Amino acid sequence: MKQDNRAVWAFFLLAFGFSWIVGGLMIARRFGWIDIHPGIHYLMGVGPAAAALIVTVWRDDREGLADLGSRVLRFDRTWSFWALAFSPLLLAVVAAAIAILMTSEQVDLELLGTVDYLGAIGVPLSIGLWMMTFGFGEEIGWRGFAQHRLQQRFGPTGAALVIGVIWGLWHLPAFFYREGYLALGIGGFFGFLFSITAGSILLAWVYNRTDHSILAVAIWHALFDFTTVSPALPDLVAIVSSILVVVAAVLILALSKRTDRDKEQDVVPQFS
């Protein structure tokens, strides 16, 4: 089937629209213009999934919806699948070790189940929250919809680069209300944009290596967020983890050049 540019553009517009409405409410709350529970912040993460589902129903009917749904919980029993999905835990251990060696901060496991805006809700609920919002909520859209379609036109790496920049811009409202993002400033935003584009390359690689499993990238994304923003770990963990992601992305790009990064086996069918 032919390339459907309208579907992709509609997805991006809806993803931004849904998420930026939530981001706008959080910004208004920060300035005291409205009084709402800050926990709505987590609804920002489901914008891409909502957009993907709406556009899929609009453009692809049952065929496309069935295809998207088949990839949401796709998994296999091989060790490599689960190793890739849970690799952020290893990333966090390495990053925490480096952070502890470089600073005087220590790990406080009692805070592991504490999340922004909701407080101490426990580790299972914390991981579940990240999984359903910024895990599935984002990955059904960014990888399950956008990467899945755009890589047929631009190749896996080209699509990941395009999505990475757009994905970074999607986070822009957070730089006006979240404390950690506010501290970065304008210069920090461009550094964030660079690192999240690297993350897009890594997640595209995980997505394709796991036979287009949205579950795998959702687990990866949720665990990365859970570990990098947790108050239980040193502040430097987020920075070190991001650097390690950039290193991984560079290695993936180097490997792609050696093995013909746009091989036919990496190109997937799309629905229009």
C-alpha positions as CSV (number, residue, x, y, z in Angstrom):
1,M,0.0,0.0,0.0
2,K,1.2,3.5,-0.7
3,Q,2.6,5.9,1.8
4,D,-0.1,7.8,3.7
5,N,1.5,11.1,4.7
6,R,-1.8,12.5,6.0
7,A,-2.0,9.7,8.6
8,V,1.4,10.5,10.0
9,W,0.9,14.3,10.1
10,A,-2.5,13.7,11.7
11,F,-0.9,11.6,14.4
12,F,1.8,14.2,15.2
13,L,-0.8,17.0,15.4
14,L,-3.1,15.0,17.7
15,A,-0.3,13.7,19.9
16,F,0.9,17.3,20.4
17,G,-2.6,18.6,20.9
18,F,-3.7,16.1,23.5
19,S,-0.4,16.2,25.5
20,W,0.1,19.9,25.2
21,I,-3.4,20.6,26.6
22,V,-2.3,18.7,29.8
23,G,1.1,20.5,29.7
24,G,-0.7,23.8,29.4
25,L,-2.9,23.0,32.4
26,M,0.3,22.2,34.4
27,I,1.9,25.4,33.4
28,A,-1.2,27.4,34.4
29,R,-1.2,25.6,37.7
30,R,2.5,26.5,38.3
31,F,1.7,30.2,37.8
32,G,-1.4,29.9,40.1
33,W,-3.9,30.6,37.4
34,I,-5.9,27.4,38.1
35,D,-6.1,24.9,41.0
36,I,-5.9,21.3,39.8
37,H,-4.2,18.1,41.1
38,P,-0.7,17.9,39.7
39,G,-1.2,14.2,39.1
40,I,-2.7,15.1,35.8
41,H,0.9,15.4,34.6
42,Y,0.9,11.7,33.9
43,L,-2.0,12.1,31.4
44,M,0.4,13.9,29.2
45,G,2.1,10.6,28.4
46,V,-1.0,9.0,26.9
47,G,-1.4,11.6,24.1
48,P,0.7,9.7,21.6
49,A,-1.3,6.4,22.2
50,A,-4.6,8.2,21.9
51,A,-3.5,9.9,18.7
52,A,-2.3,6.6,17.2
53,L,-5.6,4.8,18.0
54,I,-7.7,7.6,16.6
55,V,-5.7,7.9,13.3
56,T,-5.5,4.1,12.9
57,V,-9.3,3.8,13.2
58,W,-9.7,6.8,10.9
59,R,-7.3,5.6,8.1
60,D,-7.0,1.9,8.5
61,D,-10.3,0.5,9.9
62,R,-10.2,-2.9,11.5
63,E,-7.2,-4.2,9.5
64,G,-4.8,-1.5,10.8
65,L,-6.3,-1.6,14.3
66,A,-5.8,-5.4,14.5
67,D,-2.2,-5.0,13.3
68,L,-1.5,-2.3,15.9
69,G,-3.2,-4.4,18.6
70,S,-1.2,-7.5,17.7
71,R,2.1,-5.7,18.5
72,V,1.0,-4.1,21.8
73,L,1.6,-7.3,23.9
74,R,3.9,-9.2,21.4
75,F,6.7,-11.1,23.1
76,D,8.7,-14.2,22.9
77,R,10.4,-16.4,25.4
78,T,13.9,-15.9,24.3
79,W,16.4,-14.4,26.8
80,S,17.4,-11.7,24.3
81,F,13.9,-10.3,24.2
82,W,13.7,-9.8,28.0
83,A,17.3,-8.7,28.2
84,L,16.6,-5.9,25.8
85,A,13.3,-4.9,27.5
86,F,14.8,-4.8,31.0
87,S,18.2,-3.4,30.1
88,P,17.5,0.0,31.8
89,L,17.9,-1.8,35.1
90,L,21.4,-2.7,34.2
91,L,21.9,0.8,32.9
92,A,20.7,2.2,36.2
93,V,23.0,0.0,38.3
94,V,26.0,1.1,36.2
95,A,24.9,4.8,36.3
96,A,24.3,4.6,40.1
97,A,27.8,3.1,40.6
98,I,29.4,5.9,38.6
99,A,27.4,8.5,40.4
100,I,28.3,7.2,43.8
101,L,32.0,7.1,42.9
102,M,31.8,10.7,41.6
103,T,29.7,12.2,44.4
104,S,28.9,11.7,48.1
105,E,25.3,10.8,47.3
106,Q,24.0,7.4,48.2
107,V,21.1,5.2,47.2
108,D,18.0,5.4,49.5
109,L,15.8,2.4,48.7
110,E,13.0,3.7,51.0
111,L,12.3,6.4,48.4
112,L,12.2,4.0,45.4
113,G,8.4,4.0,45.3
114,T,8.1,7.8,45.5
115,V,7.0,9.6,42.3
116,D,6.5,13.3,41.5
117,Y,3.2,14.8,42.3
118,L,1.8,11.6,43.9
119,G,4.3,10.9,46.7
120,A,5.1,7.5,48.1
121,I,2.8,5.0,46.3
122,G,5.1,2.0,46.4
123,V,7.3,0.3,43.8
124,P,4.7,-1.8,42.1
125,L,2.3,1.1,41.6
126,S,5.2,3.4,40.6
127,I,6.3,1.0,37.8
128,G,2.7,0.4,36.8
129,L,2.1,4.1,36.6
130,W,5.1,4.6,34.4
131,M,4.2,1.6,32.3
132,M,0.7,2.7,31.5
133,T,1.4,6.4,30.9
134,F,4.9,7.1,29.6
135,G,5.5,3.5,28.7
136,F,2.5,2.2,26.7
137,G,1.1,5.7,26.4
138,E,4.1,7.0,24.5
139,E,5.4,3.9,22.8
140,I,2.1,2.8,21.1
141,G,2.4,6.2,19.3
142,W,6.1,6.9,18.8
143,R,7.3,3.4,17.9
144,G,4.1,1.4,17.3
145,F,2.6,4.0,14.9
146,A,5.2,6.6,13.8
147,Q,8.4,4.4,13.6
148,H,6.4,1.5,12.1
149,R,5.3,3.7,9.2
150,L,8.1,6.1,8.7
151,Q,10.8,3.5,8.5
152,Q,9.4,2.2,5.3
153,R,10.1,5.5,3.7
154,F,13.2,6.7,5.5
155,G,14.7,3.5,6.8
156,P,14.9,2.6,10.6
157,T,17.7,5.2,11.4
158,G,16.2,8.0,9.3
159,A,12.8,7.5,10.8
160,A,14.3,7.4,14.3
161,L,16.1,10.7,13.7
162,V,12.9,12.4,12.5
163,I,10.9,11.0,15.4
164,G,13.6,11.9,17.9
165,V,13.5,15.6,17.1
166,I,9.7,15.7,17.1
167,W,9.6,13.6,20.3
168,G,12.0,16.1,21.9
169,L,9.8,19.1,20.9
170,W,6.8,17.2,22.3
171,H,8.4,17.5,25.8
172,L,8.6,21.3,25.5
173,P,5.8,22.1,28.0
174,A,7.6,20.2,30.7
175,F,10.4,22.8,30.5
176,F,7.9,25.4,31.9
177,Y,6.6,23.5,34.9
178,R,8.7,20.5,36.0
179,E,11.5,21.4,38.4
180,G,14.1,19.2,36.9
181,Y,13.4,20.5,33.4
182,L,13.2,24.2,34.6
183,A,16.7,23.8,36.0
184,L,18.1,22.9,32.5
185,G,17.2,26.2,30.9
186,I,17.4,26.9,27.1
187,G,20.8,25.4,26.7
188,G,19.8,22.3,28.6
189,F,16.8,21.9,26.2
190,F,19.1,21.4,23.2
191,G,21.2,18.9,25.2
192,F,17.9,17.1,26.1
193,L,16.9,17.2,22.4
194,F,20.2,15.5,21.5
195,S,20.0,12.8,24.1
196,I,16.3,12.0,23.4
197,T,17.1,11.7,19.7
198,A,19.8,9.1,20.7
199,G,17.1,7.4,22.7
200,S,14.9,7.3,19.7
201,I,17.6,5.5,17.8
202,L,18.1,3.0,20.6
203,L,14.3,2.4,21.0
204,A,13.9,2.0,17.2
205,W,16.6,-0.7,17.3
206,V,14.9,-2.5,20.3
207,Y,11.6,-2.3,18.5
208,N,12.9,-3.9,15.3
209,R,15.1,-6.4,17.2
210,T,12.1,-7.7,19.1
211,D,9.9,-8.2,16.0
212,H,8.1,-4.9,16.4
213,S,7.1,-5.5,20.0
214,I,5.5,-2.4,21.6
215,L,5.6,-4.3,24.9
216,A,9.4,-4.5,24.8
217,V,9.9,-0.7,24.1
218,A,7.2,0.2,26.7
219,I,8.9,-1.8,29.4
220,W,12.3,-0.2,28.4
221,H,10.8,3.3,28.4
222,A,8.9,2.8,31.7
223,L,12.0,1.4,33.5
224,F,14.3,4.1,32.2
225,D,11.9,6.8,33.4
226,F,11.4,5.0,36.7
227,T,15.1,4.8,37.5
228,T,16.2,8.2,36.1
229,V,13.7,10.3,38.0
230,S,13.5,8.3,41.2
231,P,14.6,10.3,44.3
232,A,16.0,7.0,45.6
233,L,19.0,7.3,43.3
234,P,21.7,10.0,43.1
235,D,20.8,13.0,40.8
236,L,23.7,12.2,38.6
237,V,22.1,8.9,37.6
238,A,19.9,10.6,35.0
239,I,22.9,12.4,33.4
240,V,25.0,9.2,33.3
241,S,22.2,7.1,32.0
242,S,21.6,9.6,29.2
243,I,25.3,9.5,28.3
244,L,25.2,5.7,28.2
245,V,22.1,5.9,25.9
246,V,24.1,8.2,23.5
247,V,27.0,5.8,23.5
248,A,24.6,2.9,22.7
249,A,23.0,4.9,19.9
250,V,26.5,5.6,18.4
251,L,27.3,1.9,18.5
252,I,24.0,1.1,16.8
253,L,24.7,3.6,14.0
254,A,28.2,2.1,13.6
255,L,26.8,-1.4,13.4
256,S,24.1,-0.3,11.0
257,K,26.7,1.0,8.6
258,R,28.5,-2.3,8.6
259,T,25.4,-4.4,8.1
260,D,23.5,-2.1,5.6
261,R,21.2,-0.3,8.1
262,D,18.3,-0.3,5.7
263,K,18.1,-3.9,4.9
264,E,14.9,-5.2,3.5
265,Q,14.3,-7.3,6.6
266,D,14.1,-4.1,8.7
267,V,11.4,-2.6,6.5
268,V,7.8,-3.3,7.6
269,P,4.5,-3.1,5.8
270,Q,2.2,-0.3,6.6
271,F,-1.5,0.4,6.4
272,S,-3.0,3.4,4.7
